[in-house]
């Protein structure tokens, strides 16, 4: 999905780009959407092009999200979010940028703001099947599709799965697009970003979810797997936060939830064992430690280092018992 775009002009100090006949095609299907309850906003995309997530999805918490595709103009992401942050509606912002873009006939773009208002544009020279459909709290758009069924299938999937968290709903929408025919060329990469309902003061906290599959024979399957891993590590992060607060019971609960999702993951087993030991449940923790040490001896060495950081709260005798597991 990486494009080399030539020719520049500016609007209000923001760089735009015009299209060159030498530019490669880059086509895809995507959704911009908002969860009406949580207020989170997301972009999901799949394409038969390498690393689609580098240019198509853009988002900012408390502001909105953008999908820019077909002949991608990446400045639409930056400039669109800037205009919406100034109070422009998605329609106003997109029309301003399209009007100044000499390559507008080749663009396909969708904007959605923090109120759930959406607006989309499909240039008349986008390769068919090329359509967009705007609904309440979402817009779905696609170009170079196998047939005209893709976009309606995406809209239907979004509207029928309101009960799911936004990220999981987005993946169902993308799968519906693929099942309806998808990109006429096939599939290669996919991406998912989720931003929050309220502005974030720290840039590193802006994206709640930021997942990419750059090159895979089944990118949506891999994106599903990555989202499950992300959800499991949300439990791990909450467990870490609980340990910092000295709430070992909550840490144990969170680590256990993560381990249940990925029972073969040594990291998740290990921190559950640490939480058990810290929660005065050493006998339950010992077989878990032993299993981990037999799988990878480096975890034994790590365990020796935890007490100095106040992450393993056991006596010297208990520590020696843990360290000695499997050495008999």
CORJO-V745719 format. One record per residue. N is the residue number from 1. SS is DSSP state (2 for helix, 1 for strand, 0 for the rest). OMEGA is omega in degrees with one decimal (* if undefined). Layout:
n:N ss:SS omega:OMEGA
n:N ss:SS omega:OMEGA
This chain:
n:1 ss:0 omega:-179.5
n:2 ss:0 omega:-177.2
n:3 ss:0 omega:172.0
n:4 ss:0 omega:-176.3
n:5 ss:0 omega:-174.5
n:6 ss:0 omega:179.4
n:7 ss:0 omega:-175.6
n:8 ss:1 omega:166.4
n:9 ss:1 omega:-173.8
n:10 ss:1 omega:169.5
n:11 ss:1 omega:176.5
n:12 ss:0 omega:178.3
n:13 ss:0 omega:-178.2
n:14 ss:1 omega:-176.1
n:15 ss:1 omega:172.1
n:16 ss:1 omega:-178.9
n:17 ss:1 omega:174.5
n:18 ss:0 omega:-172.4
n:19 ss:0 omega:176.5
n:20 ss:0 omega:179.4
n:21 ss:0 omega:179.1
n:22 ss:0 omega:-178.3
n:23 ss:0 omega:177.1
n:24 ss:0 omega:173.7
n:25 ss:0 omega:173.1
n:26 ss:0 omega:-171.9
n:27 ss:0 omega:-166.4
n:28 ss:1 omega:165.6
n:29 ss:1 omega:-175.7
n:30 ss:1 omega:174.0
n:31 ss:1 omega:165.3
n:32 ss:1 omega:-173.1
n:33 ss:1 omega:178.4
n:34 ss:1 omega:172.8
n:35 ss:0 omega:-173.6
n:36 ss:0 omega:-178.1
n:37 ss:0 omega:-176.8
n:38 ss:0 omega:-178.9
n:39 ss:0 omega:177.0
n:40 ss:0 omega:178.0
n:41 ss:1 omega:-174.0
n:42 ss:1 omega:168.1
n:43 ss:1 omega:173.2
n:44 ss:1 omega:-174.5
n:45 ss:1 omega:168.9
n:46 ss:1 omega:179.8
n:47 ss:1 omega:166.8
n:48 ss:0 omega:179.3
n:49 ss:0 omega:-178.0
n:50 ss:0 omega:169.5
n:51 ss:0 omega:-178.9
n:52 ss:2 omega:-176.8
n:53 ss:2 omega:-178.4
n:54 ss:2 omega:-174.8
n:55 ss:0 omega:-172.3
n:56 ss:0 omega:-172.6
n:57 ss:1 omega:177.1
n:58 ss:1 omega:178.5
n:59 ss:1 omega:175.7
n:60 ss:1 omega:-179.3
n:61 ss:0 omega:178.9
n:62 ss:0 omega:-177.4
n:63 ss:0 omega:-178.3
n:64 ss:1 omega:179.0
n:65 ss:1 omega:-177.9
n:66 ss:1 omega:166.9
n:67 ss:1 omega:179.2
n:68 ss:1 omega:-170.3
n:69 ss:1 omega:-168.8
n:70 ss:1 omega:165.6
n:71 ss:0 omega:-169.9
n:72 ss:0 omega:168.5
n:73 ss:0 omega:-174.3
n:74 ss:0 omega:-179.0
n:75 ss:2 omega:176.7
n:76 ss:2 omega:177.8
n:77 ss:2 omega:-178.6
n:78 ss:2 omega:-175.7
n:79 ss:2 omega:178.8
n:80 ss:2 omega:177.9
n:81 ss:2 omega:178.4
n:82 ss:2 omega:-179.8
n:83 ss:2 omega:178.5
n:84 ss:2 omega:177.3
n:85 ss:2 omega:177.2
n:86 ss:0 omega:178.1
n:87 ss:0 omega:176.7
n:88 ss:0 omega:174.5
n:89 ss:0 omega:176.1
n:90 ss:2 omega:179.5
n:91 ss:2 omega:179.8
n:92 ss:2 omega:-177.2
n:93 ss:2 omega:-177.1
n:94 ss:2 omega:178.8
n:95 ss:2 omega:177.0
n:96 ss:2 omega:-176.5
n:97 ss:2 omega:179.1
n:98 ss:2 omega:-178.3
n:99 ss:2 omega:-177.3
n:100 ss:0 omega:-174.0
n:101 ss:0 omega:-179.3
n:102 ss:0 omega:177.8
n:103 ss:0 omega:-172.4
n:104 ss:2 omega:-176.9
n:105 ss:2 omega:-177.1
n:106 ss:2 omega:-174.2
n:107 ss:1 omega:164.4
n:108 ss:1 omega:-170.9
n:109 ss:1 omega:174.0
n:110 ss:1 omega:175.9
n:111 ss:1 omega:172.9
n:112 ss:1 omega:-177.4
n:113 ss:1 omega:-174.6
n:114 ss:0 omega:175.5
n:115 ss:0 omega:-178.2
n:116 ss:0 omega:177.5
n:117 ss:0 omega:-177.4
n:118 ss:1 omega:175.6
n:119 ss:1 omega:-177.4
n:120 ss:1 omega:-179.1
n:121 ss:1 omega:174.5
n:122 ss:1 omega:-178.6
n:123 ss:0 omega:-173.8
n:124 ss:0 omega:179.0
n:125 ss:0 omega:172.0
n:126 ss:0 omega:-176.0
n:127 ss:0 omega:179.9
n:128 ss:0 omega:0.6
n:129 ss:0 omega:-176.9
n:130 ss:0 omega:-177.7
n:131 ss:1 omega:166.3
n:132 ss:1 omega:179.8
n:133 ss:1 omega:-178.5
n:134 ss:1 omega:177.1
n:135 ss:1 omega:-179.8
n:136 ss:0 omega:179.4
n:137 ss:0 omega:177.5
n:138 ss:1 omega:166.7
n:139 ss:1 omega:174.8
n:140 ss:1 omega:-174.9
n:141 ss:1 omega:-178.3
n:142 ss:1 omega:175.0
n:143 ss:0 omega:-174.0
n:144 ss:0 omega:177.8
n:145 ss:1 omega:179.0
n:146 ss:0 omega:-176.2
n:147 ss:0 omega:-178.9
n:148 ss:0 omega:-176.7
n:149 ss:2 omega:-171.2
n:150 ss:2 omega:-175.9
n:151 ss:2 omega:176.1
n:152 ss:2 omega:178.8
n:153 ss:2 omega:178.3
n:154 ss:2 omega:179.3
n:155 ss:2 omega:180.0
n:156 ss:2 omega:-179.3
n:157 ss:2 omega:179.7
n:158 ss:2 omega:-175.7
n:159 ss:2 omega:-177.5
n:160 ss:0 omega:-176.6
n:161 ss:0 omega:-178.7
n:162 ss:0 omega:-176.6
n:163 ss:0 omega:-176.4
n:164 ss:0 omega:170.4
n:165 ss:0 omega:-171.7
n:166 ss:2 omega:-177.4
n:167 ss:2 omega:179.3
n:168 ss:2 omega:178.2
n:169 ss:2 omega:179.1
n:170 ss:2 omega:-179.3
n:171 ss:2 omega:175.6
n:172 ss:2 omega:177.5
n:173 ss:2 omega:179.6
n:174 ss:2 omega:178.7
n:175 ss:2 omega:177.0
n:176 ss:2 omega:177.2
n:177 ss:2 omega:179.5
n:178 ss:2 omega:-179.1
n:179 ss:2 omega:-179.6
n:180 ss:0 omega:179.8
n:181 ss:0 omega:176.1
n:182 ss:0 omega:178.4
n:183 ss:1 omega:-177.6
n:184 ss:0 omega:-178.6
n:185 ss:0 omega:-177.0
n:186 ss:0 omega:-174.1
n:187 ss:0 omega:-179.4
n:188 ss:0 omega:-176.5
n:189 ss:1 omega:-178.6
n:190 ss:1 omega:-179.9
n:191 ss:1 omega:178.2
n:192 ss:1 omega:170.4
n:193 ss:1 omega:174.8
n:194 ss:1 omega:176.2
n:195 ss:1 omega:-172.9
n:196 ss:0 omega:-178.7
n:197 ss:0 omega:-176.7
n:198 ss:0 omega:178.6
n:199 ss:0 omega:177.2
n:200 ss:0 omega:179.0
n:201 ss:0 omega:-180.0
n:202 ss:0 omega:-177.5
n:203 ss:2 omega:-177.2
n:204 ss:2 omega:178.2
n:205 ss:2 omega:-170.3
n:206 ss:0 omega:-179.2
n:207 ss:1 omega:176.9
n:208 ss:1 omega:176.6
n:209 ss:1 omega:179.0
n:210 ss:1 omega:-173.6
n:211 ss:1 omega:179.7
n:212 ss:1 omega:169.2
n:213 ss:1 omega:-171.4
n:214 ss:0 omega:-175.0
n:215 ss:0 omega:-175.8
n:216 ss:0 omega:178.6
n:217 ss:0 omega:179.0
n:218 ss:0 omega:-172.1
n:219 ss:2 omega:-179.6
n:220 ss:2 omega:175.9
n:221 ss:2 omega:179.0
n:222 ss:2 omega:177.8
n:223 ss:2 omega:174.2
n:224 ss:2 omega:-179.5
n:225 ss:2 omega:179.7
n:226 ss:2 omega:178.4
n:227 ss:2 omega:176.2
n:228 ss:2 omega:176.9
n:229 ss:2 omega:178.3
n:230 ss:2 omega:-179.8
n:231 ss:2 omega:178.8
n:232 ss:2 omega:-179.5
n:233 ss:2 omega:168.9
n:234 ss:2 omega:175.2
n:235 ss:2 omega:179.2
n:236 ss:2 omega:-179.7
n:237 ss:2 omega:177.4
n:238 ss:2 omega:175.5
n:239 ss:2 omega:177.2
n:240 ss:2 omega:179.9
n:241 ss:2 omega:179.0
n:242 ss:2 omega:178.0
n:243 ss:2 omega:178.2
n:244 ss:2 omega:180.0
n:245 ss:0 omega:-178.4
n:246 ss:0 omega:-179.4
n:247 ss:0 omega:-174.0
n:248 ss:2 omega:179.6
n:249 ss:2 omega:178.5
n:250 ss:2 omega:177.7
n:251 ss:2 omega:179.0
n:252 ss:2 omega:179.8
n:253 ss:2 omega:-178.2
n:254 ss:2 omega:178.7
n:255 ss:2 omega:178.1
n:256 ss:2 omega:178.0
n:257 ss:2 omega:178.3
n:258 ss:2 omega:-178.9
n:259 ss:2 omega:179.1
n:260 ss:2 omega:179.7
n:261 ss:2 omega:-179.4
n:262 ss:0 omega:-173.0
n:263 ss:0 omega:-179.6
n:264 ss:0 omega:-177.4
n:265 ss:0 omega:-177.2
n:266 ss:2 omega:-180.0
n:267 ss:2 omega:-177.7
n:268 ss:2 omega:176.0
n:269 ss:2 omega:-175.1
n:270 ss:2 omega:-176.4
n:271 ss:2 omega:171.1
n:272 ss:2 omega:178.5
n:273 ss:2 omega:177.4
n:274 ss:2 omega:179.8
n:275 ss:2 omega:176.8
n:276 ss:2 omega:-179.5
n:277 ss:2 omega:-179.8
n:278 ss:2 omega:-178.3
n:279 ss:0 omega:177.6
n:280 ss:0 omega:177.4
n:281 ss:0 omega:-173.8
n:282 ss:2 omega:-177.8
n:283 ss:2 omega:176.2
n:284 ss:2 omega:-177.1
n:285 ss:2 omega:-172.4
n:286 ss:2 omega:179.9
n:287 ss:2 omega:178.0
n:288 ss:2 omega:176.9
n:289 ss:2 omega:-177.6
n:290 ss:2 omega:178.3
n:291 ss:2 omega:-178.2
n:292 ss:2 omega:-178.3
n:293 ss:2 omega:178.1
n:294 ss:2 omega:179.9
n:295 ss:2 omega:-177.6
n:296 ss:0 omega:-174.6
n:297 ss:0 omega:-178.9
n:298 ss:2 omega:177.9
n:299 ss:2 omega:175.7
n:300 ss:2 omega:178.7
n:301 ss:2 omega:177.4
n:302 ss:2 omega:-177.7
n:303 ss:2 omega:178.6
n:304 ss:2 omega:-173.9
n:305 ss:2 omega:-173.2
n:306 ss:2 omega:-176.5
n:307 ss:2 omega:-179.6
n:308 ss:2 omega:177.1
n:309 ss:2 omega:179.7
n:310 ss:0 omega:177.7
n:311 ss:0 omega:174.3
n:312 ss:0 omega:-170.5
n:313 ss:0 omega:-179.6
n:314 ss:0 omega:177.9
n:315 ss:0 omega:177.7
n:316 ss:2 omega:178.8
n:317 ss:2 omega:179.9
n:318 ss:2 omega:178.4
n:319 ss:2 omega:179.6
n:320 ss:2 omega:177.3
n:321 ss:2 omega:179.4
n:322 ss:2 omega:-175.8
n:323 ss:2 omega:-176.5
n:324 ss:0 omega:-177.8
n:325 ss:0 omega:175.6
n:326 ss:0 omega:-178.6
n:327 ss:0 omega:-177.1
n:328 ss:0 omega:*
